[in-house]
Amino acid sequence: MGSFSIWHWLIVLVIVMLIFGTKKLRNIGADLGGAVRGFKEGMREGTADKPAENAAAPQIAGKTVEGEVKSKTETKV
């Protein structure tokens, strides 16, 4: 029940190659590589756009608003 040895993995690889064939496996590898490349490009584009989206609102200096918090039930007399 432990981990498989290298011979187990080689037998599995041979069976997979017999079932799918080398041409189909090559096509699957190329498709997977293209998907990973597309994902990486999308992540780069996403991080390039983020600083513009998350730009902080400009702070207005010199204007302070002071106030006092009162309860909602209190009325002005």
Secondary structure, 3 states (H helix, E strand, C coil): CCCCCHHHHHHHHHHHHHHHCHHHHHHHHHHHHHHHHHHHHHHHHHHHHHHHHCCCCCCCCCCCCCCCCCCCCCCCC
